[in-house]
Amino acid sequence: MFNPKILDDVAKKISENLPSGVLEIQEDVEKHVRSAVQTGLGKLDLVTREEFDVQSEVLARTRMKLEALEAKLKPLEDLLSTPNKDTH
């Protein structure tokens, strides 16, 4: 779901900025940071870019259909709202 390269880069940058005494455990720190970031992101209600794009297309098509139906309905509403001269 998430790009592992980005998680690796974040974990590496964080571990590179640790004090020199901690560098011996750098690999372990990278794993834990990567895991923590991945867990945190996993708890968020996120969608992939692909899912977002698909839903955007569905919404656009639905909006177009709605506008077409509204355009067809307008003359009928106008016709019904005009008083009928034959009934007077």
C-alpha positions as CSV (number, residue, x, y, z in Angstrom):
1,M,0.0,0.0,0.0
2,F,2.8,2.4,0.8
3,N,6.0,2.9,-1.1
4,P,8.7,1.0,0.9
5,K,11.4,3.2,-0.7
6,I,9.9,6.3,1.0
7,L,9.7,4.5,4.3
8,D,13.4,3.3,3.9
9,D,14.5,6.9,3.1
10,V,12.7,8.3,6.2
11,A,14.1,5.7,8.5
12,K,17.6,6.2,7.1
13,K,17.4,10.0,7.4
14,I,16.3,9.7,11.0
15,S,19.0,7.1,11.9
16,E,21.7,9.2,10.2
17,N,20.9,12.1,12.5
18,L,21.4,10.1,15.6
19,P,24.4,10.7,17.9
20,S,27.5,8.8,17.0
21,G,27.2,6.5,20.0
22,V,24.0,5.2,18.6
23,L,25.4,4.5,15.1
24,E,26.3,0.9,16.2
25,I,22.6,0.1,16.4
26,Q,21.7,2.1,13.3
27,E,20.3,-0.8,11.4
28,D,18.1,-1.8,14.3
29,V,16.9,1.8,14.7
30,E,16.1,2.0,11.0
31,K,14.0,-1.2,11.3
32,H,12.1,0.1,14.3
33,V,11.5,3.6,12.7
34,R,10.4,2.0,9.5
35,S,8.0,-0.3,11.4
36,A,6.7,2.6,13.5
37,V,6.1,4.8,10.5
38,Q,4.4,2.0,8.6
39,T,2.2,1.1,11.6
40,G,1.2,4.8,12.0
41,L,0.4,5.2,8.3
42,G,-1.5,1.9,8.4
43,K,-3.8,3.3,11.1
44,L,-4.8,6.2,9.0
45,D,-7.8,5.9,6.7
46,L,-5.8,6.5,3.5
47,V,-6.5,5.4,-0.1
48,T,-3.9,4.8,-2.8
49,R,-3.5,7.3,-5.6
50,E,-5.0,4.8,-8.0
51,E,-8.1,4.3,-5.9
52,F,-8.5,8.1,-5.6
53,D,-8.2,8.6,-9.4
54,V,-10.8,5.9,-10.0
55,Q,-13.3,7.4,-7.6
56,S,-12.6,10.9,-9.1
57,E,-13.5,9.5,-12.6
58,V,-16.7,7.9,-11.2
59,L,-17.7,11.1,-9.5
60,A,-17.1,13.1,-12.8
61,R,-19.2,10.7,-14.8
62,T,-22.0,10.7,-12.1
63,R,-21.9,14.5,-12.1
64,M,-22.3,14.6,-15.9
65,K,-25.2,12.2,-15.8
66,L,-26.9,14.3,-13.1
67,E,-26.5,17.5,-15.1
68,A,-28.0,15.8,-18.2
69,L,-31.0,14.6,-16.2
70,E,-31.5,18.0,-14.7
71,A,-31.4,19.5,-18.2
72,K,-34.1,17.0,-19.3
73,L,-36.2,17.6,-16.2
74,K,-36.2,21.4,-16.4
75,P,-38.6,21.6,-19.4
76,L,-41.0,19.2,-17.7
77,E,-41.0,21.2,-14.5
78,D,-41.6,24.4,-16.5
79,L,-44.5,22.8,-18.3
80,L,-46.1,21.6,-15.1
81,S,-45.6,24.9,-13.4
82,T,-47.3,26.9,-16.2
83,P,-51.0,27.3,-15.6
84,N,-53.1,25.4,-18.1
85,K,-55.5,27.8,-19.9
86,D,-57.9,25.1,-20.8
87,T,-59.0,24.4,-17.2
88,H,-60.2,28.0,-16.5
